[in-house]
Amino acid sequence: MAARLLEARHIVKRFGDNVANDDVSLALAPGEIHALLGENGAGKSTLVKIIYGALQPNEGEIFWKGERVTIESPAAARKLGIGMVFQHFSLFDALTVAENIALASPKGVPMAELSAAIEKVSAEYGLPLKANDRIADLPVGIRQRVEIVRCLLQSPDLIIMDEPTSVLTPQEADQLFVTLRRLASEGCAILYISHRLEEVRELCHRATVMRRGKVVAETDPTRETVASLARLMVGSEVAAVHRAPAQRGRPRLTLDGLDLPSKDPFGVALVDVKLEVAAGEIVAIAGVAGNGQGELFDAISGERLGERAAAVLIDEVAVGHAGVNARRKLGAAFVPEERLGHGAVPGLPLSDNVVLTRHGTADGLVARGLMRFARAAEIVAFVTERFDVRKGVPDPEARALSGGNLQKFVVGREVDRVPGLLVVSQPTWGVDAGAAAVIRQSLIDLARSGSAVLVISQDLDEIFEIADRIAVISRGHLSEPEPAATMTRERIGLLMAGGAEKKGAA
């Protein structure tokens, strides 16, 4: 590269005995879209937090436009010209677009002037916003525009983007790519983090690959395949997912006119949801985040009870008024989106987390009224081996695991039960290619063994890889499931945007 905007040289970052970044170097040029790839725990997040000033390195140097700098805070990074769009938004629902952006803008700028700038800049970059719209009223794709425009108003020379398409429809992702290419053509550098390797091949000029805290490769992604990029990330071949044809059996989950009011002013109400998931199949529900996925999971799992018992049936038993444990005793299992805190208690060992979700099931954990903790430890060991859960000690606290390893454990803990019904939300959220393949194959194998599997996911690649039928949730309405073989990304995008009429049950 003739000119270098940013150089990170020989960065080392330690957390106790763990070396998160081990002699990492990275260089970015103006106008370059540069992918940062790696497995969970590879050190990507640590590196970008150092570049953005949220962490300080133990060793190494950072050069900005040829001069050595110390980036002491995110505010210092923004002052240099480094912006970041995080995967999880930092917006206040009750405030307007302009009010949210004002919180991160220099003090003293009149609101009218800021509002005009927001609408002008957003329109120029194909991300139109209305400054007076309230965040709570906006779909997730528009909320991401707010984050990007807030960043653009700072006139950055470098934008770090963390999994930016994870909340977008295919059409919104295409528009984002247009915007990023324009920014690059104007000289802005983009550091792009994504597990979606096909979009990396489509968008990025170069890619740096990290593994276990080290840089292991730098490559031109346009000359790679998805498989070769995954191989660089994992260090070995990623097993292909194999799916035999589905043989639909009897209905194991039936939603019959399920209504559920929103529990807060900014939630989504479920309206007349109808769905049938049969033994032997995987039904996937696609949708942009914030369209009722959480409410649907809560209604099926029993974390929220409905008005009619018959609105939810598990193996033809009405459970709309039954709680989580009662539904587990009927053979149902549930994996929530939030793994730490919802799927597992952070401060408890993995064996105790097994007990919490399986003490009421026929797993041999309770004998004559006494808990068999040795049996729970055996389950932990089995799940660890089958799902390649990497941990330092045999039975660590849940919070000691990396996000990807905890996800493998939580999914594996429920799959190991061989439940008659498994409902799993975002099964491979933030998980690397190797771990994703293990999880997806386990879901397929479970379905083909006779279980009914319902997957709620924002990852269309995942949905097309594992689903037999696909439905779309939009603003609390669920479309009729359609065969995955005939469903298209374009149709899913239209259904996500509410562009087709909601139909009845499967």
Secondary structure, 3 states (H helix, E strand, C coil): CCCCCEEEEEEEEEECCEEEEEEEEEEECCCCEEEEEECCCCCHHHHHHHHCCCCCCCEEEEEECCEEECCCCHHHHHHHCEEEECCCCCCCCCCEHHHHHHHCCCCCCCHHHHHHHHHHHHHHCCCCCCCCCEHHHCCHHHHHHHHHHHHHCCCCCEEEEECCCCCCCHHHHHHHHHHHHHHHHCCCEEEEECCCHHHHHHHCCEEEEEECCEEEEEECHHHCCHHHHHHHHHCCCCCCCCCCCCCCCCEEEEEEEEEECCCCCCCCCEEEEEEEEECCCEEEEECCCCCCHHHHHHHHHCCCCCCCHHHEEECCEECCCCCHHHHHHCCEEEECCCCECCCECCCCEHHHHHHHHHCCCCCCCEECCEECHHHHHHHHHHHHHHCCCCCCCCCCEHHHCCHHHHHHHHHHHHHCCCCCEEEEECCCCCCCHHHHHHHHHHHHHHHHCCCEEEEECCCHHHHHHHCCEEEEEECCEECCCEECCCCCHHHHHHHHCCCCCCCCCC
